[in-house]
Amino acid sequence: MPDAATAALRRQVTRRNQVVRQRSRLKNIIQSILHAHPVAACPHVDLLGQRGRGWLSAQTVPADERLAIGRHIREIDRLGEDLKTRRA
């Protein structure tokens, strides 16, 4: 049995991994939305970086898909902020 500090650290690592997996899942959902419509591949390395987001906002997708992409991006940003605060 690990001591209390080790058990707490293991829980923290597990929770962080869950947040990272959730963020990856949301990025994959955005990619699947783009693949479902005639959208060319993003020319930028990071679809959710500054240039990638600019490219993404210029793409033509149905309004409901645009709303879903926006919702997923907001959730990705929130999870990213959560990861930053957990490191401290």
Steps between C-alpha positions, in 0.01 A plus 500: 500500500637841406530771761247786498718738296565239230131406483406867464756549223367194316147636519617837369680337206194288421272804500741699284512214249120497491494872419762456227304209349180707505675784320635258237152354457356846431772575244416172325131595493587831333710313243212261433264793442741643245540161329121464474487809279706593193770685692864478395760398756624776726827640359624586849669264743265576789132522408427667833796737498452865406544451124310170502202662673503781245497243221226303678274804534526563126374151408147448373307250711129484589386729782436216746849363438649850544326523839631156598855593400477820704368311802780243474766770466369678809513173693854430376605848617337443840676166540829662398456763770422225748822322408698821549360559849559139606871527421551776752 
